[in-house]
Amino acid sequence: MDFSAWKQLSEGRDCPFDAPRAMSTPHWELVSRLSVSTLYLARNQAYRGQCLVILDLRHATRPDQLTAAEWAAYCADLHRAEVAVQRTVEPDHINIAALGNVIPHLHWHIIPRYRTDPRWGHPIWPEEAQHRLPAVEEQALIAALRGRLST
């Protein structure tokens, strides 16, 4: 992506992560709305349970653009989502990443890691494997995550 396209997104022009956003896209499926963000299951399940936590309050690209209370609420959402993922898929480790290099809108990647995954012991990027779950398995994982969010 060239800088001018990234700059346009960073300014909130045509940002695909701005609310309201689609519940379902080729990239994600809605799991649950949280207090100030929304949890989505990534369609690419190369790392089973991989999710996104996207800020809903407004367009923001960095934590310093939030008030302390907004940041605390967003971090509480991340914690709640990460605990749900951990309890649902029981990975060996979890990576949490907030980059904004492709979509400059505050969002977290929750990436469960397994000793058997293709990149164990290494970052998942840039050689991220692609793997889609069958629809039934994807829906079961979403239901399980929703159940864990309520506990």
N, C-alpha and C positions, 0 to 999 in steps of 0.2 A: 504494500500500500504506500502510495506516495504521501509526502508530508501534507500537502494541501487537503487531501481526502481525510487524513487522520485529524488535521486541525478542525475541519468542518464537523466531524463527529465529536471531537473534544469540546466543541462549543455547543453541543446539543442539537445540531442541525441534522435531522434524519437519523438520530441515534436509535438503533434497533433495540437497545436496552431501556430506553425511556418508557415509563409507564404512561398509559396502559400498553402492555405488550401482549403478543399472542400467547395463549396458554400452551399451544403446541406448535412446534416448527420442525423442520428437518433436523434441527440441532438440539432441541430440548422438549421435555414434557413436564407440565406442571405437576408438582408434588403437593405444595401447600403454600399459602400466604402466611407470612410471619408478621412480626410487629411493624417493621419498617422495610422489609424486603420480601422476596419470594424465593422459595426453593424449587429448583427444577432438576430433574434427572437428565443428565446429558444423554443424547441418543448414542453417542460413541461410548460403548461400555467395554473398551479394551481393558479398563480398570474397573471391575464390577463395583457399582455403587457410586461412580463418579457423578458429582452434582455441581450445580452453580447456585450461589446465593447472590441475587441481584438486588441492589438498592432500589427501592420504590419511591422514596421521598421526593426526589427531583433529580435532575441531571447533575452529577458531580463526578469528578475524575480522580480526586485525591481525598484522603481523610481530613486534611486541613480545611477542606471546603464545608465540612460538617461542624455543627456545634458539638461541644463535649457530650451533651445529652444524646444527640443523634448518633454520634460515634459509639457511645456506650450501648445504645439500643441495637445498633447494627452488629456490634461485636457479640451481644447477647444472642441475637438471631443466629450468627455464625456458630456459636457454641452449641446452641440447641440443635442446629442442623448436623453438626459434626458428631455430636453424641448419638443422634438418630442413625446416622450412617454407620458409626462404629458398632452400635448394638445390632443393626440389621445385617450387615455383611461380614462382621468380625474379621477385618483385615489384620495383617501383621503390623502395619504402620499406616498412617494417614499423612499425606502432604496437603498443606493449605497454601494456595498461591493467589496473590492479587497482583496482576501485572498491568493490564490495560494497554498493552502494546498493539493489539488488534482492534479491540473495542474500548475506547477510553471512557468508560463509565464504571463506577465502583461496583465491582463484583468479585466474589471469591470462588475459586475452584477448590472443591473438596475431592481429593484424589486418593481413594483407598489403594494401598500397595500390598502386594502379596509376594512371599518368597518365590512363588512360581510365575510371577508376571514377567513379561519380556524385557523389562528394563530394571529389574530389581538391583538395588545398589547404585543406580544411576538416575539422573533426571529423566522425566518422561519426554521432554522436549529436546531436540527437534524431531526425533524419530518416533513420534507417537503412532502406535499401531491403531488400526481402525477395526472395530468390532461392534456390530449391531446385535442386540438381543432379539430373540423372537418376540412378537407382540405380547403373547401370553406371559412370558417371563418378565418383560418390561413392566406390564401392568401389575404383576405380583410384587415386583420390587417396589414400585410406587406405593402400592397399598401397605406394604410392610414399613416403608419409611414414614408414611402418614400415621400408622399406628404407633411408631416409636416417638413421633413428635408429641403425641398426646400423653406420653408417660413421663 
